Amino acid sequence: MGLLMPPTTDKRQQRKMSGIDQWVMGIDRVVRTIIPGSTRSHRPSPAKDIPSSSAKSVTLDAKTKRHIGGLMRINHTGEVCAQALYQGQALTAKTETIKTAMQGSAKEEEDHLAWCEERLTQLGSRPSYLNPLFYGLSFGMGAIAGAAGDKWSLGFVAATEDQVCQHLRDHLQQLPEDDLQTRAILEQMLADEEHHGEKALEHGGIAFNSPSKTLMTGLSKLMTKTTYRI
């Protein structure tokens, strides 16, 4: 699913939804994002067909597993933030096309969220306790970007995806060769995120300047340093 997909829901059905219905759906999305075990993937995990014997996951020592768990906790929180950003942008988007696109992208990102959580469980680890905090911050940033206009909203998507891709490439370099399962998940996530960023720019998103990216990098570092352990 690309960033900009045609609406799959009948517009007449959308108009019939009351404000209460929309609030209930919004709360449901929040719950499914921040409560562990609530999100289900629409695509099977890229690690699904990699036998444990091939991945040699049983040979990973405790220290290595903790490190990989920390990396996957960062990636999981990153996907929580992505959900919040898209949901915030969908709330304040100026056009129905962008609103639908943001909702569609959030649905695709649910796969990443579920894959990361599944891998955390396999590693004997857990999601970050700070996820509700980062969800709230990201939702607010997404809502502001959406209210600023479509070109800013799409530009924010592209800049955010660029940050995510940098983290994923760094984490791929840190993985031990034996952990083929985690590698398969991160490689698919990287391909998806690169696609999202490219589509955002293709559909009119502005390229953010260096100061804006520097600020985003600072916030990103705060997230990674705290969620690695907490």
Z-matrix of the N, CA and C atoms (Angstrom, degrees):
N
C 1 1.463
C 2 1.529 1 109.03
N 3 1.355 2 117.02 1 124.44
C 4 1.445 3 119.86 2 179.50
C 5 1.511 4 111.65 3 -80.94
N 6 1.321 5 115.14 4 -179.87
C 7 1.455 6 119.00 5 -178.88
C 8 1.512 7 111.49 6 -66.46
N 9 1.345 8 116.27 7 -45.01
C 10 1.462 9 119.23 8 -178.35
C 11 1.520 10 109.48 9 -107.37
N 12 1.313 11 115.58 10 103.80
C 13 1.453 12 122.36 11 179.32
C 14 1.516 13 108.88 12 -112.27
N 15 1.333 14 118.66 13 145.59
C 16 1.472 15 119.91 14 176.17
C 17 1.513 16 109.92 15 -65.09
N 18 1.311 17 118.21 16 146.54
C 19 1.457 18 121.25 17 -179.15
C 20 1.520 19 111.02 18 -55.46
N 21 1.321 20 116.53 19 134.06
C 22 1.457 21 121.58 20 177.82
C 23 1.519 22 111.33 21 -101.01
N 24 1.322 23 116.19 22 -8.04
C 25 1.461 24 120.89 23 179.45
C 26 1.518 25 109.27 24 -101.37
N 27 1.313 26 117.42 25 134.55
C 28 1.447 27 122.45 26 179.18
C 29 1.521 28 109.66 27 -57.85
N 30 1.341 29 116.97 28 130.48
C 31 1.465 30 120.85 29 -176.94
C 32 1.525 31 111.65 30 -61.81
N 33 1.323 32 116.23 31 -31.09
C 34 1.472 33 118.60 32 179.03
C 35 1.518 34 110.22 33 -66.42
N 36 1.337 35 116.11 34 -35.86
C 37 1.461 36 119.67 35 177.22
C 38 1.521 37 109.97 36 -67.21
N 39 1.361 38 116.65 37 -38.62
C 40 1.463 39 119.92 38 179.47
C 41 1.517 40 110.85 39 -62.36
N 42 1.366 41 116.62 40 -40.37
C 43 1.453 42 119.96 41 -178.12
C 44 1.523 43 111.73 42 -68.20
N 45 1.359 44 116.32 43 -29.69
C 46 1.450 45 120.49 44 -178.16
C 47 1.521 46 112.89 45 -74.52
N 48 1.326 47 117.14 46 -17.45
C 49 1.462 48 120.07 47 -178.85
C 50 1.523 49 110.22 48 -67.63
N 51 1.289 50 115.80 49 126.81
C 52 1.459 51 120.05 50 179.20
C 53 1.518 52 109.90 51 -80.45
N 54 1.328 53 115.24 52 169.78
C 55 1.453 54 119.41 53 177.44
C 56 1.519 55 111.37 54 -61.41
N 57 1.334 56 116.31 55 -36.54
C 58 1.469 57 120.67 56 178.75
C 59 1.527 58 110.47 57 -64.24
N 60 1.345 59 116.63 58 -42.65
C 61 1.462 60 120.89 59 178.51
C 62 1.530 61 110.60 60 -58.29
N 63 1.320 62 115.63 61 -43.92
C 64 1.454 63 119.90 62 -177.96
C 65 1.535 64 110.92 63 -66.71
N 66 1.330 65 116.63 64 -38.31
C 67 1.459 66 120.12 65 177.79
C 68 1.528 67 110.89 66 -65.34
N 69 1.340 68 116.36 67 -41.01
C 70 1.469 69 120.27 68 178.97
C 71 1.523 70 110.45 69 -62.83
N 72 1.332 71 116.37 70 -43.88
C 73 1.460 72 120.17 71 178.33
C 74 1.521 73 111.32 72 -63.94
N 75 1.325 74 116.01 73 -38.32
C 76 1.462 75 120.13 74 178.43
C 77 1.510 76 112.16 75 -64.40
N 78 1.328 77 116.12 76 -43.80
C 79 1.471 78 120.54 77 178.68
C 80 1.527 79 110.21 78 -63.66
N 81 1.335 80 115.95 79 -39.63
C 82 1.467 81 120.25 80 178.70
C 83 1.524 82 110.57 81 -61.00
N 84 1.340 83 117.37 82 -41.10
C 85 1.465 84 120.66 83 179.15
C 86 1.519 85 111.09 84 -64.98
N 87 1.349 86 116.24 85 -39.80
C 88 1.467 87 120.07 86 178.32
C 89 1.524 88 110.42 87 -61.67
N 90 1.334 89 115.64 88 -47.27
C 91 1.468 90 120.59 89 -178.69
C 92 1.521 91 110.78 90 -60.86
N 93 1.334 92 116.94 91 -45.10
C 94 1.458 93 120.67 92 -178.16
C 95 1.525 94 111.77 93 -67.27
N 96 1.326 95 116.70 94 -22.37
C 97 1.464 96 119.98 95 -179.31
C 98 1.518 97 112.37 96 -82.74
N 99 1.320 98 117.58 97 -44.50
C 100 1.467 99 119.68 98 -170.24
C 101 1.524 100 114.44 99 -99.18
N 102 1.334 101 118.84 100 -13.95
C 103 1.463 102 120.25 101 179.15
C 104 1.530 103 109.16 102 -95.88
N 105 1.323 104 118.58 103 118.05
C 106 1.465 105 121.73 104 -178.98
C 107 1.526 106 112.00 105 -55.10
N 108 1.325 107 115.82 106 138.53
C 109 1.454 108 121.29 107 178.09
C 110 1.513 109 114.30 108 86.93
N 111 1.337 110 118.01 109 -0.85
C 112 1.465 111 120.73 110 -175.89
C 113 1.527 112 113.14 111 -91.65
N 114 1.331 113 117.48 112 -19.28
C 115 1.461 114 121.26 113 -175.84
C 116 1.520 115 110.73 114 -97.43
N 117 1.329 116 115.94 115 135.41
C 118 1.455 117 121.78 116 176.53
C 119 1.529 118 108.65 117 -117.80
N 120 1.330 119 116.16 118 138.08
C 121 1.460 120 119.74 119 -178.99
C 122 1.522 121 110.66 120 -79.83
N 123 1.332 122 115.49 121 151.42
C 124 1.458 123 121.48 122 176.87
C 125 1.525 124 110.46 123 -92.19
N 126 1.315 125 116.15 124 -21.99
C 127 1.464 126 122.21 125 175.94
C 128 1.530 127 108.47 126 -116.23
N 129 1.323 128 117.44 127 149.03
C 130 1.469 129 118.53 128 177.52
C 131 1.527 130 110.79 129 -66.55
N 132 1.304 131 116.81 130 151.96
C 133 1.457 132 121.20 131 178.57
C 134 1.523 133 110.63 132 -61.37
N 135 1.328 134 118.73 133 137.79
C 136 1.469 135 121.24 134 176.59
C 137 1.526 136 112.60 135 -59.48
N 138 1.329 137 116.93 136 -19.80
C 139 1.462 138 121.19 137 -179.99
C 140 1.520 139 112.49 138 -88.65
N 141 1.321 140 116.82 139 -2.89
C 142 1.459 141 121.44 140 -172.44
C 143 1.527 142 112.62 141 -59.70
N 144 1.331 143 117.30 142 -40.37
C 145 1.464 144 121.23 143 -175.16
C 146 1.525 145 113.50 144 -94.34
N 147 1.330 146 116.87 145 10.61
C 148 1.468 147 120.35 146 177.53
C 149 1.520 148 107.88 147 -96.96
N 150 1.330 149 118.48 148 108.43
C 151 1.472 150 120.36 149 -179.74
C 152 1.523 151 111.36 150 -60.58
N 153 1.321 152 115.83 151 146.87
C 154 1.463 153 120.27 152 179.30
C 155 1.515 154 111.43 153 -58.09
N 156 1.331 155 115.96 154 -34.31
C 157 1.454 156 118.85 155 -179.19
C 158 1.519 157 111.74 156 -66.06
N 159 1.371 158 115.76 157 -34.29
C 160 1.454 159 118.89 158 178.32
C 161 1.514 160 111.15 159 -74.31
N 162 1.350 161 115.88 160 -38.52
C 163 1.457 162 119.83 161 -178.98
C 164 1.514 163 111.48 162 -75.07
N 165 1.345 164 117.18 163 -18.61
C 166 1.457 165 121.58 164 178.85
C 167 1.522 166 111.83 165 56.72
N 168 1.366 167 115.68 166 30.47
C 169 1.454 168 119.23 167 -177.50
C 170 1.524 169 111.38 168 -61.79
N 171 1.360 170 116.86 169 -25.90
C 172 1.452 171 119.67 170 -178.11
C 173 1.521 172 111.38 171 -70.29
N 174 1.345 173 117.45 172 -17.49
C 175 1.459 174 119.77 173 -177.34
C 176 1.527 175 112.19 174 -87.98
N 177 1.329 176 117.63 175 -8.05
C 178 1.460 177 120.31 176 -179.38
C 179 1.519 178 109.45 177 -69.15
N 180 1.330 179 116.07 178 127.85
C 181 1.465 180 118.23 179 179.44
C 182 1.517 181 110.13 180 -75.97
N 183 1.320 182 116.03 181 169.58
C 184 1.463 183 121.76 182 -174.14
C 185 1.528 184 112.04 183 -59.67
N 186 1.330 185 116.76 184 -40.85
C 187 1.469 186 120.49 185 -179.08
C 188 1.527 187 111.04 186 -64.58
N 189 1.332 188 116.20 187 -42.74
C 190 1.460 189 120.62 188 179.43
C 191 1.519 190 111.10 189 -65.19
N 192 1.334 191 115.62 190 -42.32
C 193 1.461 192 119.17 191 178.39
C 194 1.524 193 111.50 192 -61.70
N 195 1.339 194 116.72 193 -39.51
C 196 1.471 195 119.56 194 178.48
C 197 1.523 196 110.45 195 -63.33
N 198 1.341 197 116.09 196 -40.01
C 199 1.468 198 119.55 197 -178.98
C 200 1.528 199 110.56 198 -66.77
N 201 1.329 200 116.28 199 -46.16
C 202 1.467 201 119.52 200 178.49
C 203 1.526 202 110.09 201 -63.39
N 204 1.340 203 115.92 202 -38.90
C 205 1.456 204 119.67 203 176.92
C 206 1.518 205 111.48 204 -60.70
N 207 1.335 206 116.63 205 -39.41
C 208 1.462 207 120.30 206 177.42
C 209 1.515 208 112.01 207 -64.33
N 210 1.338 209 116.31 208 -41.06
C 211 1.467 210 120.26 209 178.11
C 212 1.528 211 110.76 210 -64.42
N 213 1.328 212 116.37 211 -43.52
C 214 1.457 213 119.44 212 -179.67
C 215 1.526 214 112.22 213 -70.20
N 216 1.336 215 116.85 214 -27.77
C 217 1.465 216 120.18 215 175.21
C 218 1.535 217 109.32 216 -66.90
N 219 1.337 218 116.56 217 -39.55
C 220 1.463 219 120.56 218 176.13
C 221 1.530 220 109.91 219 -61.69
N 222 1.339 221 115.81 220 -46.82
C 223 1.464 222 119.87 221 -179.06
C 224 1.526 223 111.55 222 -64.42
N 225 1.323 224 116.24 223 -37.22
C 226 1.466 225 120.03 224 177.87
C 227 1.524 226 110.54 225 -63.72
N 228 1.327 227 116.63 226 -45.85
C 229 1.471 228 119.83 227 177.90
C 230 1.517 229 110.48 228 -63.34
N 231 1.338 230 116.80 229 -36.56
C 232 1.459 231 120.18 230 176.64
C 233 1.518 232 111.59 231 -59.72
N 234 1.325 233 116.67 232 -37.00
C 235 1.455 234 120.28 233 178.53
C 236 1.528 235 111.66 234 -74.45
N 237 1.334 236 116.83 235 -32.40
C 238 1.464 237 120.40 236 172.47
C 239 1.531 238 109.10 237 -60.48
N 240 1.331 239 115.81 238 -44.75
C 241 1.469 240 120.79 239 178.45
C 242 1.526 241 110.98 240 -63.26
N 243 1.333 242 116.84 241 -39.61
C 244 1.463 243 120.21 242 179.55
C 245 1.525 244 110.77 243 -62.82
N 246 1.333 245 116.06 244 -43.40
C 247 1.461 246 120.00 245 176.56
C 248 1.526 247 110.57 246 -57.58
N 249 1.312 248 116.02 247 -47.30
C 250 1.456 249 120.82 248 -177.94
C 251 1.526 250 111.70 249 -64.12
N 252 1.336 251 116.37 250 -41.75
C 253 1.461 252 120.47 251 179.34
C 254 1.524 253 110.95 252 -60.97
N 255 1.323 254 116.60 253 -49.12
C 256 1.461 255 120.23 254 -178.71
C 257 1.526 256 111.26 255 -64.56
N 258 1.329 257 116.70 256 -40.14
C 259 1.464 258 119.94 257 179.85
C 260 1.519 259 111.35 258 -67.16
N 261 1.333 260 116.74 259 -39.05
C 262 1.457 261 120.55 260 177.00
C 263 1.516 262 111.87 261 -65.58
N 264 1.337 263 115.84 262 -41.43
C 265 1.462 264 120.16 263 178.87
C 266 1.529 265 111.45 264 -67.00
N 267 1.327 266 116.57 265 -38.90
C 268 1.471 267 119.90 266 178.52
C 269 1.524 268 110.75 267 -62.81
N 270 1.327 269 116.83 268 -33.29
C 271 1.458 270 121.13 269 -178.43
C 272 1.522 271 111.99 270 -65.56
N 273 1.339 272 116.61 271 -37.92
C 274 1.470 273 119.79 272 -173.44
C 275 1.523 274 113.50 273 -112.65
N 276 1.344 275 117.75 274 6.39
C 277 1.470 276 120.57 275 -178.49
C 278 1.525 277 111.04 276 -57.72
N 279 1.333 278 115.54 277 144.87
C 280 1.458 279 120.84 278 -175.95
C 281 1.528 280 112.77 279 -77.08
N 282 1.338 281 116.73 280 -32.81
C 283 1.457 282 119.38 281 -176.57
C 284 1.528 283 110.98 282 -119.63
N 285 1.326 284 115.21 283 155.61
C 286 1.463 285 120.41 284 -179.55
C 287 1.526 286 111.08 285 -66.59
N 288 1.344 287 117.19 286 -31.28
C 289 1.466 288 120.77 287 179.69
C 290 1.517 289 110.85 288 -63.58
N 291 1.336 290 116.34 289 -46.35
C 292 1.460 291 120.39 290 -179.81
C 293 1.523 292 110.21 291 -69.00
N 294 1.327 293 117.06 292 -39.46
C 295 1.465 294 120.77 293 178.24
C 296 1.532 295 110.31 294 -57.67
N 297 1.338 296 115.82 295 -47.22
C 298 1.457 297 120.70 296 -179.80
C 299 1.524 298 111.02 297 -65.89
N 300 1.347 299 116.14 298 -37.84
C 301 1.461 300 120.27 299 179.18
C 302 1.521 301 111.03 300 -62.69
N 303 1.326 302 116.78 301 -43.35
C 304 1.460 303 121.21 302 -179.49
C 305 1.533 304 110.64 303 -65.08
N 306 1.313 305 116.32 304 -40.16
C 307 1.466 306 119.86 305 178.58
C 308 1.525 307 110.79 306 -66.05
N 309 1.341 308 116.12 307 -38.18
C 310 1.452 309 120.02 308 178.35
C 311 1.512 310 112.59 309 -67.18
N 312 1.336 311 116.31 310 -40.27
C 313 1.458 312 120.28 311 178.73
C 314 1.522 313 111.04 312 -66.49
N 315 1.328 314 116.24 313 -38.28
C 316 1.464 315 119.83 314 177.44
C 317 1.520 316 110.33 315 -60.69
N 318 1.333 317 116.39 316 -38.06
C 319 1.466 318 119.91 317 179.30
C 320 1.515 319 110.73 318 -65.59
N 321 1.338 320 116.89 319 -40.62
C 322 1.462 321 120.01 320 179.20
C 323 1.521 322 111.03 321 -66.79
N 324 1.333 323 116.58 322 -36.29
C 325 1.459 324 120.36 323 179.58
C 326 1.531 325 111.45 324 -68.18
N 327 1.332 326 117.55 325 -18.94
C 328 1.465 327 120.15 326 176.63
C 329 1.529 328 111.05 327 -59.92
N 330 1.338 329 116.26 328 -31.77
C 331 1.457 330 119.49 329 176.64
C 332 1.521 331 110.38 330 -58.90
N 333 1.329 332 115.97 331 -48.11
C 334 1.462 333 120.98 332 -179.01
C 335 1.525 334 110.77 333 -60.54
N 336 1.322 335 115.12 334 -42.23
C 337 1.463 336 120.42 335 -179.37
C 338 1.527 337 110.40 336 -60.40
N 339 1.334 338 115.89 337 -46.92
C 340 1.466 339 120.60 338 -178.87
C 341 1.522 340 111.67 339 -67.35
N 342 1.343 341 117.23 340 -40.05
C 343 1.464 342 120.28 341 179.85
C 344 1.521 343 111.24 342 -63.21
N 345 1.337 344 116.04 343 -44.42
C 346 1.468 345 119.92 344 -179.90
C 347 1.524 346 111.14 345 -62.93
N 348 1.325 347 116.22 346 -42.77
C 349 1.459 348 120.01 347 -179.12
C 350 1.531 349 111.15 348 -65.12
N 351 1.320 350 116.02 349 -40.30
C 352 1.463 351 120.14 350 178.27
C 353 1.524 352 110.97 351 -62.45
N 354 1.330 353 116.34 352 -42.65
C 355 1.464 354 119.72 353 -179.46
C 356 1.525 355 110.96 354 -68.49
N 357 1.323 356 117.49 355 -36.45
C 358 1.461 357 121.01 356 176.06
C 359 1.529 358 110.36 357 -58.71
N 360 1.318 359 116.53 358 -44.01
C 361 1.465 360 121.06 359 179.22
C 362 1.525 361 110.71 360 -62.18
N 363 1.327 362 116.47 361 -43.52
C 364 1.456 363 120.81 362 179.70
C 365 1.530 364 111.79 363 -62.35
N 366 1.321 365 116.23 364 -31.15
C 367 1.459 366 121.00 365 -179.64
C 368 1.531 367 112.37 366 -86.58
N 369 1.330 368 116.23 367 1.16
C 370 1.452 369 120.23 368 -178.36
C 371 1.509 370 112.78 369 72.85
N 372 1.342 371 116.16 370 26.87
C 373 1.462 372 120.81 371 -178.53
C 374 1.525 373 109.64 372 -115.46
N 375 1.337 374 117.54 373 -164.94
C 376 1.466 375 122.14 374 -173.70
C 377 1.525 376 109.78 375 -153.07
N 378 1.353 377 117.10 376 162.55
C 379 1.466 378 120.85 377 174.01
C 380 1.526 379 111.16 378 -68.16
N 381 1.313 380 116.22 379 167.33
C 382 1.459 381 121.58 380 -179.32
C 383 1.530 382 111.67 381 -73.68
N 384 1.333 383 115.68 382 141.85
C 385 1.462 384 120.56 383 174.96
C 386 1.532 385 111.06 384 -70.72
N 387 1.329 386 117.15 385 -13.97
C 388 1.464 387 121.32 386 -176.53
C 389 1.528 388 112.82 387 -90.46
N 390 1.316 389 117.47 388 2.64
C 391 1.467 390 119.66 389 -176.37
C 392 1.529 391 114.52 390 -55.87
N 393 1.343 392 119.54 391 -42.46
C 394 1.477 393 118.13 392 178.46
C 395 1.531 394 112.57 393 -60.23
N 396 1.344 395 116.82 394 -37.97
C 397 1.462 396 120.41 395 178.97
C 398 1.519 397 110.87 396 -64.07
N 399 1.332 398 116.61 397 -48.71
C 400 1.460 399 119.76 398 -178.14
C 401 1.524 400 111.59 399 -69.57
N 402 1.328 401 116.74 400 -29.34
C 403 1.463 402 119.32 401 175.18
C 404 1.528 403 109.68 402 -62.23
N 405 1.331 404 116.30 403 -48.79
C 406 1.454 405 120.38 404 -178.61
C 407 1.523 406 112.69 405 -60.78
N 408 1.329 407 116.71 406 -44.33
C 409 1.464 408 120.95 407 179.42
C 410 1.528 409 110.74 408 -63.05
N 411 1.320 410 116.42 409 -43.75
C 412 1.464 411 120.88 410 -177.36
C 413 1.525 412 111.33 411 -69.31
N 414 1.331 413 116.96 412 -37.64
C 415 1.460 414 120.30 413 178.42
C 416 1.530 415 109.64 414 -61.51
N 417 1.330 416 116.18 415 -43.50
C 418 1.459 417 120.05 416 178.91
C 419 1.516 418 112.17 417 -62.53
N 420 1.336 419 116.75 418 -42.78
C 421 1.462 420 120.53 419 178.84
C 422 1.526 421 110.63 420 -64.47
N 423 1.337 422 116.96 421 -40.17
C 424 1.453 423 120.44 422 178.72
C 425 1.516 424 111.87 423 -64.92
N 426 1.336 425 116.65 424 -41.16
C 427 1.462 426 120.77 425 179.66
C 428 1.529 427 110.87 426 -63.49
N 429 1.329 428 116.45 427 -40.30
C 430 1.476 429 120.31 428 178.16
C 431 1.522 430 110.42 429 -64.66
N 432 1.339 431 116.61 430 -43.79
C 433 1.465 432 120.65 431 179.65
C 434 1.525 433 110.84 432 -62.73
N 435 1.336 434 116.66 433 -41.62
C 436 1.458 435 120.16 434 179.31
C 437 1.517 436 112.08 435 -64.35
N 438 1.330 437 115.86 436 -39.24
C 439 1.463 438 120.36 437 -179.31
C 440 1.526 439 111.95 438 -69.97
N 441 1.337 440 117.06 439 -24.64
C 442 1.464 441 121.13 440 -178.39
C 443 1.524 442 112.34 441 -72.41
N 444 1.322 443 116.90 442 -17.85
C 445 1.464 444 119.77 443 179.84
C 446 1.520 445 111.33 444 126.02
N 447 1.322 446 115.57 445 159.45
C 448 1.454 447 120.19 446 -173.55
C 449 1.523 448 113.52 447 -62.60
N 450 1.336 449 117.89 448 -41.76
C 451 1.461 450 118.78 449 -177.21
C 452 1.529 451 110.96 450 -65.92
N 453 1.343 452 117.00 451 -33.89
C 454 1.460 453 120.29 452 177.26
C 455 1.524 454 110.72 453 -73.83
N 456 1.328 455 115.50 454 -38.11
C 457 1.457 456 120.44 455 179.63
C 458 1.530 457 110.95 456 -63.31
N 459 1.338 458 115.87 457 -45.99
C 460 1.458 459 120.16 458 178.78
C 461 1.523 460 111.29 459 -68.22
N 462 1.324 461 116.50 460 -36.13
C 463 1.462 462 120.26 461 176.85
C 464 1.509 463 111.13 462 -64.15
N 465 1.324 464 116.21 463 -37.13
C 466 1.459 465 120.85 464 178.32
C 467 1.525 466 110.56 465 -66.25
N 468 1.342 467 116.19 466 -37.84
C 469 1.461 468 120.25 467 175.55
C 470 1.520 469 110.31 468 -60.03
N 471 1.326 470 116.12 469 -47.78
C 472 1.464 471 120.64 470 -177.96
C 473 1.523 472 111.23 471 -61.81
N 474 1.342 473 116.65 472 -44.07
C 475 1.470 474 120.23 473 -179.50
C 476 1.527 475 110.93 474 -66.36
N 477 1.329 476 116.47 475 -38.94
C 478 1.465 477 120.58 476 179.12
C 479 1.523 478 110.74 477 -65.75
N 480 1.331 479 116.31 478 -44.82
C 481 1.458 480 119.76 479 -179.98
C 482 1.527 481 111.10 480 -63.71
N 483 1.323 482 117.00 481 -33.27
C 484 1.461 483 120.76 482 176.95
C 485 1.527 484 110.61 483 -62.35
N 486 1.339 485 116.84 484 -42.16
C 487 1.459 486 121.37 485 177.05
C 488 1.528 487 110.70 486 -62.84
N 489 1.321 488 116.09 487 -44.22
C 490 1.467 489 120.83 488 -179.20
C 491 1.526 490 110.41 489 -61.99
N 492 1.331 491 116.21 490 -43.61
C 493 1.470 492 119.88 491 -179.57
C 494 1.526 493 111.55 492 -62.62
N 495 1.324 494 117.15 493 -37.30
C 496 1.463 495 119.92 494 177.21
C 497 1.523 496 110.84 495 -61.47
N 498 1.331 497 117.02 496 -43.26
C 499 1.468 498 121.17 497 178.42
C 500 1.529 499 110.64 498 -62.77
N 501 1.314 500 116.52 499 -44.60
C 502 1.456 501 120.21 500 -177.33
C 503 1.529 502 111.21 501 -64.09
N 504 1.321 503 117.60 502 -41.73
C 505 1.470 504 119.98 503 178.11
C 506 1.524 505 110.90 504 -63.66
N 507 1.323 506 116.27 505 -40.78
C 508 1.460 507 120.49 506 178.40
C 509 1.527 508 110.68 507 -63.89
N 510 1.317 509 117.45 508 -42.83
C 511 1.457 510 121.26 509 -179.16
C 512 1.531 511 111.55 510 -67.55
N 513 1.323 512 117.05 511 -36.21
C 514 1.455 513 120.39 512 177.57
C 515 1.532 514 110.72 513 -62.04
N 516 1.322 515 116.45 514 -36.24
C 517 1.465 516 120.39 515 178.57
C 518 1.524 517 111.92 516 -69.55
N 519 1.335 518 116.37 517 -27.82
C 520 1.459 519 120.33 518 -177.54
C 521 1.538 520 113.37 519 -85.26
N 522 1.321 521 117.21 520 -13.78
C 523 1.459 522 119.65 521 -176.99
C 524 1.532 523 111.33 522 -71.76
N 525 1.330 524 117.00 523 140.87
C 526 1.467 525 119.49 524 173.07
C 527 1.530 526 109.47 525 -68.45
N 528 1.320 527 116.96 526 151.24
C 529 1.464 528 121.23 527 -177.73
C 530 1.528 529 111.88 528 -60.10
N 531 1.331 530 117.18 529 -29.79
C 532 1.454 531 120.74 530 -176.83
C 533 1.528 532 113.81 531 -70.48
N 534 1.331 533 117.60 532 -21.78
C 535 1.461 534 119.63 533 -174.61
C 536 1.528 535 110.38 534 -87.91
N 537 1.321 536 115.90 535 75.01
C 538 1.457 537 121.46 536 -179.28
C 539 1.523 538 112.59 537 -71.95
N 540 1.313 539 117.14 538 -26.28
C 541 1.464 540 120.77 539 -178.89
C 542 1.530 541 111.39 540 -67.56
N 543 1.322 542 115.93 541 -51.46
C 544 1.467 543 119.02 542 178.46
C 545 1.517 544 110.64 543 -63.02
N 546 1.323 545 116.68 544 -39.54
C 547 1.459 546 120.67 545 -179.79
C 548 1.529 547 111.12 546 -60.63
N 549 1.327 548 117.54 547 -42.92
C 550 1.468 549 120.73 548 -179.79
C 551 1.521 550 111.03 549 -61.70
N 552 1.337 551 116.47 550 -39.99
C 553 1.464 552 120.58 551 179.83
C 554 1.527 553 110.67 552 -65.40
N 555 1.322 554 116.96 553 -48.10
C 556 1.469 555 120.55 554 -176.70
C 557 1.525 556 111.77 555 -67.52
N 558 1.313 557 117.59 556 -35.40
C 559 1.465 558 119.64 557 179.10
C 560 1.523 559 111.14 558 -65.79
N 561 1.333 560 117.40 559 -39.95
C 562 1.465 561 119.77 560 177.57
C 563 1.524 562 110.93 561 -69.05
N 564 1.317 563 116.88 562 -39.93
C 565 1.459 564 120.08 563 176.52
C 566 1.521 565 110.70 564 -60.32
N 567 1.332 566 116.90 565 -42.87
C 568 1.467 567 121.16 566 -179.87
C 569 1.528 568 110.59 567 -61.09
N 570 1.320 569 116.80 568 -44.10
C 571 1.469 570 119.93 569 179.38
C 572 1.529 571 110.64 570 -62.01
N 573 1.325 572 117.20 571 -42.74
C 574 1.469 573 120.99 572 179.66
C 575 1.521 574 111.57 573 -64.17
N 576 1.331 575 116.37 574 -45.06
C 577 1.471 576 120.23 575 -176.67
C 578 1.526 577 110.99 576 -66.96
N 579 1.330 578 117.08 577 -39.28
C 580 1.467 579 119.76 578 177.21
C 581 1.529 580 110.06 579 -61.43
N 582 1.312 581 116.35 580 -39.94
C 583 1.471 582 120.95 581 179.45
C 584 1.525 583 110.58 582 -64.13
N 585 1.334 584 117.13 583 -43.63
C 586 1.462 585 120.83 584 179.14
C 587 1.523 586 111.30 585 -59.78
N 588 1.336 587 116.07 586 -45.27
C 589 1.463 588 120.20 587 -179.12
C 590 1.512 589 112.39 588 -63.84
N 591 1.333 590 116.79 589 -42.70
C 592 1.461 591 120.92 590 179.81
C 593 1.523 592 111.27 591 -63.76
N 594 1.323 593 116.80 592 -43.44
C 595 1.458 594 120.71 593 -179.47
C 596 1.533 595 111.58 594 -64.69
N 597 1.330 596 116.40 595 -36.88
C 598 1.465 597 119.81 596 179.81
C 599 1.524 598 110.97 597 -61.17
N 600 1.330 599 117.06 598 -41.96
C 601 1.464 600 120.71 599 178.96
C 602 1.526 601 111.04 600 -71.91
N 603 1.324 602 116.75 601 -39.06
C 604 1.465 603 120.56 602 179.90
C 605 1.524 604 112.11 603 -61.48
N 606 1.333 605 115.98 604 -29.99
C 607 1.467 606 119.55 605 -176.69
C 608 1.527 607 113.08 606 -98.34
N 609 1.335 608 115.93 607 23.22
C 610 1.458 609 119.25 608 170.24
C 611 1.510 610 116.72 609 106.58
N 612 1.323 611 118.18 610 4.10
C 613 1.459 612 119.65 611 178.08
C 614 1.515 613 111.33 612 -68.70
N 615 1.325 614 117.14 613 141.54
C 616 1.460 615 120.25 614 178.70
C 617 1.525 616 109.59 615 -85.17
N 618 1.321 617 116.02 616 148.45
C 619 1.460 618 121.19 617 177.32
C 620 1.527 619 108.37 618 -80.99
N 621 1.298 620 117.46 619 122.69
C 622 1.462 621 121.39 620 -178.18
C 623 1.530 622 110.29 621 -69.64
N 624 1.344 623 115.26 622 147.52
C 625 1.459 624 119.54 623 179.80
C 626 1.532 625 111.48 624 -80.05
N 627 1.314 626 116.43 625 173.33
C 628 1.468 627 122.05 626 -175.86
C 629 1.530 628 113.74 627 -60.35
N 630 1.354 629 119.02 628 -45.59
C 631 1.477 630 118.33 629 178.91
C 632 1.520 631 113.15 630 -57.93
N 633 1.341 632 116.51 631 -40.16
C 634 1.460 633 119.95 632 179.37
C 635 1.517 634 110.63 633 -64.57
N 636 1.343 635 115.98 634 -42.32
C 637 1.456 636 119.86 635 -179.69
C 638 1.520 637 111.15 636 -68.15
N 639 1.332 638 116.59 637 -33.25
C 640 1.468 639 120.41 638 177.93
C 641 1.519 640 110.69 639 -63.85
N 642 1.333 641 116.05 640 -42.46
C 643 1.462 642 120.58 641 177.28
C 644 1.521 643 110.86 642 -62.37
N 645 1.318 644 116.80 643 -44.21
C 646 1.451 645 121.02 644 179.82
C 647 1.522 646 110.99 645 -64.59
N 648 1.329 647 116.32 646 -36.58
C 649 1.465 648 120.23 647 177.88
C 650 1.515 649 110.58 648 -64.53
N 651 1.339 650 116.75 649 -39.88
C 652 1.460 651 120.66 650 178.22
C 653 1.518 652 111.84 651 -62.39
N 654 1.328 653 116.29 652 -44.15
C 655 1.460 654 120.48 653 178.64
C 656 1.529 655 110.72 654 -65.67
N 657 1.322 656 114.91 655 -37.17
C 658 1.459 657 119.66 656 179.34
C 659 1.526 658 111.28 657 -65.03
N 660 1.319 659 116.40 658 -39.89
C 661 1.472 660 120.45 659 178.87
C 662 1.528 661 110.99 660 -65.51
N 663 1.325 662 116.45 661 -37.29
C 664 1.461 663 120.44 662 176.99
C 665 1.526 664 110.03 663 -60.33
N 666 1.329 665 115.78 664 -44.11
C 667 1.462 666 120.54 665 179.61
C 668 1.525 667 111.37 666 -63.12
N 669 1.327 668 116.56 667 -46.73
C 670 1.464 669 119.17 668 -175.77
C 671 1.519 670 112.96 669 -67.41
N 672 1.324 671 116.61 670 -38.68
C 673 1.469 672 119.53 671 -178.75
C 674 1.524 673 112.88 672 -68.93
N 675 1.317 674 116.72 673 -33.29
C 676 1.463 675 119.57 674 -178.11
C 677 1.521 676 112.65 675 -83.55
N 678 1.331 677 116.58 676 -40.28
C 679 1.464 678 118.98 677 -174.47
C 680 1.522 679 113.30 678 -80.27
N 681 1.318 680 117.77 679 -15.00
C 682 1.484 681 119.60 680 178.56
C 683 1.516 682 110.46 681 -56.94
N 684 1.341 683 116.82 682 -36.63
C 685 1.474 684 120.18 683 -177.86
C 686 1.532 685 113.02 684 -113.98
N 687 1.324 686 117.43 685 -32.04
C 688 1.480 687 119.26 686 -172.01
C 689 1.530 688 111.22 687 -92.61
